[in-house]
């Protein structure tokens, strides 16, 4: 056996790359170094996408708000639902609202402008009804035309990084679907290239009169965003200030109050689930139908459910059967010798049971006349009929009254068996 050959049964040493105590710390250190030195590829225009005056992110409009304050405008932020302001000569700023405007809110804004106010609007997903009312639609994208402004931009460093556009800014333009009532003022334009045709210059940010007020409209929110207004070259800040100056003028006095609508950006108190359900049940046809069905179901449950307080039992009056009173009436009539009254009751019952067919007379006949007619029709009943007529006319003796019952029974038997 060679001296270098290990003895049989001896364990071979584990290589270093298979030892957990060595490899696990090595892999952990490599992962930490990778995470530490790998550059982050972040979007420079990321963050909150809302064009809100409360947002200081790249896509917000806080710079526009602060710039207007520095230039002498008074600014407010509206966090409640409804028309952003009650001041008749204020400038309402509705910048690409994330919460869609309802028809009543669009009507309130346009009424405010027609009454002498002003509005600065940025089109977006929530302004479809507003654009339809202004006869405006969003067109194609084009390269922004530089704003003619006497300004100085510092020379950029080689290391400066401008992440917004590579070259001329690309902006969306607007198109009018109907003639406007007054002259349209353009503050920012873009050149749109058309395939096989000459390029055209179309507006991006315009101002136009509406009633006694003015409207400023943009279809691209980059006009007022923080990162775009910080860029010196496009001069969007100059175009924005000129647009607000246009909205300020044109009235009996300057409109120096700018009210930013932050409610439709998602800020402020929002209606909860119960408020939304009540709004649906009270305003939509299907909601009202569902509310009526629910109310009917509740009423049905209340009608079928057991009552907390049991209803009082229905009062019952015990009435004696007329047959139980026969003996009592007989004794009473016998005590006062009321044979005529008893005879009248008996004859009346006989008439009710037998007055049918030719015997019935539509005319009102007295009991005596009825008995007389029976005697004419049935001569065999002359004797019992005479007794009955005598009982109706005069008082009978007890012996005679005892024979009245069999006499009336004979008359009834004959009449019920007689075919006529």
ZIWO-V540807 format. One record per pair of residues at least 6 apart in sequence whose ideal C-beta (glycine too) atoms are under 8 Angstrom apart, sorted by the first residue. I is the first residue (numbers start at 1). J is the second residue. D is the distance in Angstrom with one decimal. If there is no record, write none. Layout:
# ZIWO-V540807
I;J;D, I;J;D
This chain:
# ZIWO-V540807
6;12;7.3, 16;22;5.5, 17;23;6.5, 44;58;6.5, 44;163;3.7, 44;164;7.8, 44;227;7.4, 45;58;4.9, 45;59;6.1, 45;163;6.9, 45;164;7.3, 45;227;6.4, 46;58;7.3, 47;55;7.9, 47;57;3.8, 47;58;6.0, 47;59;6.3, 48;55;5.1, 48;57;4.9, 48;59;6.5, 48;60;6.4, 49;59;5.1, 50;59;7.2, 50;60;7.0, 50;96;7.7, 50;98;5.7, 50;265;4.9, 50;266;6.6, 51;59;6.8, 51;60;6.8, 51;61;5.1, 51;95;4.2, 51;96;4.4, 51;122;6.2, 51;124;7.9, 51;221;4.8, 51;224;6.4, 51;225;6.6, 51;265;7.4, 52;60;5.6, 52;61;6.1, 52;62;7.9, 52;95;7.5, 52;260;7.8, 52;262;6.1, 52;265;4.3, 52;267;6.9, 53;60;7.5, 53;61;5.0, 53;62;5.9, 53;64;6.8, 53;65;3.9, 53;75;7.6, 53;77;6.2, 53;93;7.7, 53;95;7.8, 53;260;4.3, 53;262;6.7, 54;60;7.3, 54;62;6.8, 54;77;6.9, 54;262;6.2, 54;265;7.6, 54;267;6.3, 55;61;6.9, 55;62;5.9, 55;226;7.7, 56;62;4.6, 56;226;6.8, 57;226;6.9, 58;225;6.9, 58;226;5.8, 58;227;4.0, 59;221;7.8, 59;225;5.4, 59;226;7.2, 59;227;7.3, 60;225;7.0, 60;226;5.2, 61;95;5.8, 61;224;5.0, 61;225;6.6, 61;226;6.8, 61;260;7.8, 62;226;6.1, 63;226;4.5, 63;229;5.0, 63;230;6.8, 63;237;7.9, 64;224;4.9, 64;226;7.9, 64;229;6.6, 64;240;6.1, 65;75;5.7, 65;260;6.5, 67;229;7.5, 67;237;6.6, 67;240;7.6, 67;241;7.1, 68;75;5.8, 68;241;8.0, 68;244;6.4, 68;258;5.7, 69;75;5.5, 71;241;6.7, 72;256;7.0, 73;244;7.1, 73;248;7.7, 73;256;5.6, 73;257;7.4, 73;258;5.1, 74;256;5.7, 74;257;4.9, 74;258;7.1, 75;257;7.8, 75;258;5.0, 75;259;7.7, 75;260;6.8, 76;85;7.0, 76;257;6.9, 76;258;7.4, 76;259;4.7, 76;260;7.1, 77;259;7.6, 77;260;5.0, 77;262;4.9, 77;267;7.9, 78;84;3.9, 78;85;6.6, 78;259;5.5, 78;260;6.8, 78;261;5.4, 78;262;6.1, 78;263;6.0, 78;268;8.0, 79;262;5.4, 79;263;5.6, 79;267;5.5, 79;268;3.1, 79;269;7.2, 80;263;5.9, 80;268;6.0, 80;269;7.3, 81;263;5.5, 81;268;7.9, 81;271;8.0, 82;105;7.2, 82;108;7.1, 83;92;7.5, 83;105;7.3, 83;108;4.3, 83;109;6.8, 83;112;6.3, 84;90;8.0, 84;92;5.0, 84;93;7.8, 84;94;7.4, 84;259;4.5, 84;260;7.4, 84;261;4.4, 84;263;7.6, 85;92;6.2, 85;112;7.9, 85;257;7.2, 85;259;4.1, 87;117;7.7, 87;257;5.7, 87;259;7.6, 88;112;7.5, 88;115;6.0, 88;116;5.7, 88;117;5.9, 89;116;6.1, 89;117;6.0, 89;118;8.0, 89;251;5.9, 89;252;7.8, 89;253;6.6, 89;255;5.0, 89;257;7.3, 90;117;5.9, 90;118;7.6, 90;255;6.4, 90;257;4.3, 90;258;7.3, 90;259;5.3, 91;117;7.3, 91;118;4.5, 91;119;6.9, 91;120;6.1, 91;244;7.0, 91;247;5.0, 91;248;6.9, 91;255;5.2, 91;257;6.7, 91;258;4.7, 91;259;7.0, 92;109;6.1, 92;112;6.3, 92;113;7.9, 92;117;6.7, 92;118;7.2, 92;119;4.5, 92;120;7.3, 92;259;5.6, 92;261;6.6, 93;119;7.6, 93;120;4.6, 93;258;5.8, 93;259;6.6, 93;260;4.8, 93;261;6.4, 94;101;7.4, 94;109;6.9, 94;119;6.8, 94;120;7.4, 94;121;5.3, 94;122;7.2, 94;127;7.4, 94;130;7.8, 94;261;4.7, 94;264;6.8, 95;120;7.5, 95;121;7.8, 95;122;4.4, 95;221;6.8, 95;224;6.2, 95;260;7.3, 95;261;7.6, 95;265;7.8, 96;122;4.4, 96;123;7.1, 96;124;3.5, 96;126;7.6, 96;127;7.5, 96;221;4.7, 97;124;6.3, 97;126;4.3, 97;127;6.6, 97;261;6.8, 97;264;3.4, 97;265;6.3, 98;124;7.7, 98;125;7.7, 98;126;6.4, 98;264;6.7, 98;265;5.7, 98;266;5.4, 99;126;6.0, 99;263;7.3, 99;264;4.3, 99;265;7.5, 99;266;6.4, 100;125;7.1, 100;126;3.8, 100;127;7.9, 100;128;7.5, 100;264;8.0, 101;109;7.8, 101;126;5.6, 101;127;6.1, 101;129;6.2, 101;130;5.9, 101;264;6.6, 102;129;7.9, 103;129;5.9, 106;129;4.8, 106;130;5.0, 106;133;6.1, 109;119;5.7, 109;130;7.1, 110;130;7.9, 110;133;6.0, 110;210;7.2, 112;119;7.1, 112;213;7.4, 113;119;5.2, 113;210;4.9, 113;211;6.2, 113;213;3.9, 113;214;7.2, 113;215;5.8, 114;210;6.0, 114;211;2.9, 114;212;6.3, 114;213;6.3, 115;211;7.0, 115;212;6.3, 115;213;6.9, 116;211;7.8, 116;212;4.3, 116;213;5.3, 116;251;5.7, 116;252;7.5, 117;213;4.9, 117;255;7.1, 118;213;5.1, 118;214;4.8, 118;215;7.1, 118;216;7.4, 118;247;4.0, 118;248;7.4, 118;250;7.8, 118;251;7.7, 118;255;5.3, 119;213;7.5, 119;214;7.9, 119;215;5.3, 119;216;7.1, 119;247;7.5, 120;216;4.4, 120;243;6.7, 120;244;6.7, 120;247;5.8, 120;258;7.8, 121;127;6.7, 121;130;6.5, 121;215;6.7, 121;216;6.9, 121;217;5.0, 121;218;7.3, 122;217;7.9, 122;218;5.0, 122;219;7.6, 122;220;7.9, 122;221;5.1, 122;223;7.5, 122;224;6.6, 123;130;7.8, 123;131;5.7, 123;136;7.4, 123;138;6.1, 123;174;7.4, 123;217;7.1, 123;218;7.0, 123;219;4.4, 124;221;6.9, 126;264;6.6, 131;137;6.5, 131;138;7.7, 134;210;7.8, 134;215;6.9, 134;217;6.7, 135;176;5.9, 135;177;4.8, 135;178;3.9, 135;180;7.6, 136;174;5.4, 136;175;7.2, 136;176;6.0, 136;177;6.9, 136;217;6.3, 136;219;7.5, 137;174;7.1, 137;175;5.4, 137;177;5.6, 138;172;5.8, 138;173;7.9, 138;174;6.3, 138;175;7.7, 138;219;4.8, 139;172;6.8, 139;173;4.4, 139;174;6.0, 139;175;4.4, 139;192;7.1, 139;202;6.1, 139;219;7.6, 140;172;7.5, 140;173;6.5, 140;192;5.2, 141;170;5.3, 141;171;6.7, 141;172;5.2, 141;173;7.3, 141;190;7.5, 141;192;7.4, 142;170;7.2, 142;171;6.5, 142;172;8.0, 142;173;5.6, 142;190;3.5, 142;191;5.0, 142;192;3.7, 142;193;7.0, 142;199;7.9, 142;202;6.6, 143;167;7.9, 143;168;4.2, 143;169;7.2, 143;170;6.2, 143;171;7.7, 143;190;6.0, 143;191;5.1, 143;193;8.0, 144;168;6.0, 144;169;4.4, 144;170;7.4, 144;171;4.8, 144;188;6.7, 144;189;7.4, 144;190;5.0, 144;204;6.8, 144;234;6.1, 145;188;7.5, 145;189;4.3, 145;190;6.3, 145;191;6.1, 145;201;6.4, 146;234;7.3, 146;235;6.8, 147;187;7.9, 147;188;6.6, 147;234;7.2, 147;235;3.9, 147;236;7.5, 147;238;5.2, 147;239;5.2, 149;235;5.0, 149;238;4.4, 151;232;7.5, 151;235;6.4, 151;238;6.9, 153;232;3.9, 153;233;6.0, 154;232;7.2, 156;162;7.6, 162;231;6.6, 163;227;8.0, 164;222;8.0, 164;227;6.1, 164;228;6.3, 164;231;6.1, 169;222;7.1, 169;228;7.5, 169;234;5.1, 170;190;7.9, 171;188;7.4, 171;190;4.6, 171;204;4.8, 171;220;4.7, 171;222;6.5, 171;223;7.7, 172;190;7.8, 172;204;7.1, 172;219;5.2, 172;220;4.4, 173;189;7.8, 173;190;5.1, 173;192;6.0, 173;202;3.9, 173;203;6.3, 173;204;5.5, 173;219;6.9, 173;220;8.0, 174;202;7.2, 174;203;5.9, 174;204;7.0, 174;206;6.9, 174;217;6.8, 174;218;7.8, 174;219;4.3, 175;202;6.9, 176;184;7.8, 180;208;5.5, 181;208;7.7, 181;209;6.7, 181;210;7.2, 182;208;5.9, 182;209;3.8, 182;210;8.0, 183;208;7.3, 183;209;7.5, 184;203;7.3, 184;206;5.3, 184;207;7.3, 184;208;4.8, 185;206;6.4, 185;207;4.4, 185;208;7.1, 185;246;6.0, 186;203;4.6, 186;205;7.4, 186;206;5.4, 187;205;4.5, 187;206;6.8, 187;207;6.7, 187;216;7.9, 187;239;4.6, 187;242;5.1, 187;243;4.8, 187;246;7.3, 188;203;7.3, 188;204;4.4, 188;205;3.9, 188;218;7.7, 188;223;6.2, 188;236;7.3, 188;239;4.4, 189;201;5.1, 189;202;6.7, 189;203;5.6, 189;204;6.1, 190;201;7.3, 190;202;6.3, 190;203;8.0, 190;204;5.1, 191;199;5.1, 191;200;7.4, 191;201;5.4, 192;199;6.3, 192;200;5.5, 192;201;7.7, 192;202;5.6, 193;199;5.0, 194;200;6.7, 204;218;6.4, 204;219;6.8, 204;220;5.7, 204;223;6.8, 205;216;7.2, 205;217;7.5, 205;218;4.4, 205;220;8.0, 205;223;5.4, 205;239;5.8, 205;240;7.9, 205;243;5.8, 206;216;7.3, 206;217;5.7, 206;218;7.8, 207;214;6.1, 207;215;6.9, 207;216;4.7, 207;217;7.6, 207;243;6.1, 207;246;4.2, 207;247;6.8, 208;214;7.1, 208;215;5.7, 208;217;7.4, 209;215;7.7, 209;250;7.1, 212;251;7.4, 213;250;7.5, 213;251;7.1, 214;246;6.5, 214;247;5.3, 214;249;7.9, 214;250;5.1, 215;247;7.9, 216;243;4.6, 216;244;7.3, 216;246;6.2, 216;247;5.0, 218;224;7.3, 218;243;7.8, 222;228;4.7, 222;236;7.3, 223;236;5.5, 223;239;6.5, 223;240;6.2, 224;236;7.6, 224;240;5.7, 228;234;6.7, 228;236;5.1, 229;236;5.3, 229;237;4.5, 229;240;6.7, 244;258;7.1, 247;255;6.4, 248;254;5.2, 248;255;4.9, 248;256;6.6, 249;255;7.9, 262;268;6.4, 271;279;7.1, 280;287;4.3, 281;287;4.2, 281;288;6.8, 281;290;6.5, 281;291;4.4, 282;288;7.2, 282;291;7.6, 329;342;7.9, 330;342;7.9, 332;338;7.7, 333;339;7.3, 333;341;6.5, 333;342;4.6, 334;398;7.6, 337;395;6.5, 339;391;6.2, 339;395;5.1, 339;396;4.5, 339;401;5.0, 340;391;6.9, 340;392;6.5, 340;393;7.9, 340;394;7.4, 340;395;6.2, 342;401;7.4, 343;388;6.9, 343;391;3.6, 343;392;5.4, 343;396;7.5, 343;401;7.8, 343;404;6.2, 344;367;6.7, 344;392;6.3, 346;404;6.9, 346;405;7.4, 346;408;5.6, 347;367;4.8, 347;371;7.2, 347;388;6.0, 347;391;8.0, 347;392;6.5, 347;408;7.2, 348;367;6.8, 350;408;5.5, 350;411;6.5, 350;412;5.7, 351;367;6.9, 351;370;6.1, 353;412;6.5, 353;416;7.9, 354;411;7.8, 354;412;5.8, 354;415;4.3, 354;416;6.4, 355;370;7.8, 357;420;6.9, 358;420;5.9, 359;373;7.9, 359;374;7.2, 359;377;7.2, 359;415;6.8, 361;370;7.5, 361;373;7.3, 365;373;7.2, 367;392;5.9, 368;389;5.7, 368;392;5.7, 368;393;7.3, 371;385;5.1, 371;388;5.7, 371;389;5.2, 371;392;7.8, 372;385;7.9, 372;389;7.3, 374;381;6.4, 374;385;5.9, 374;411;7.1, 374;415;7.6, 375;381;6.6, 375;382;5.4, 375;385;4.6, 375;386;7.7, 377;420;7.6, 378;414;6.2, 378;415;7.6, 378;418;7.2, 380;414;7.1, 381;410;7.1, 381;411;5.5, 381;414;5.8, 383;407;7.6, 384;407;3.5, 384;408;7.1, 384;410;5.1, 384;411;5.4, 385;411;6.6, 387;400;7.5, 387;403;6.7, 387;404;6.2, 387;407;4.8, 388;404;6.8, 388;407;6.2, 388;408;6.3, 388;411;7.2, 390;396;7.1, 390;400;7.9, 391;400;7.7, 391;401;7.1, 391;404;5.4, 396;404;6.9
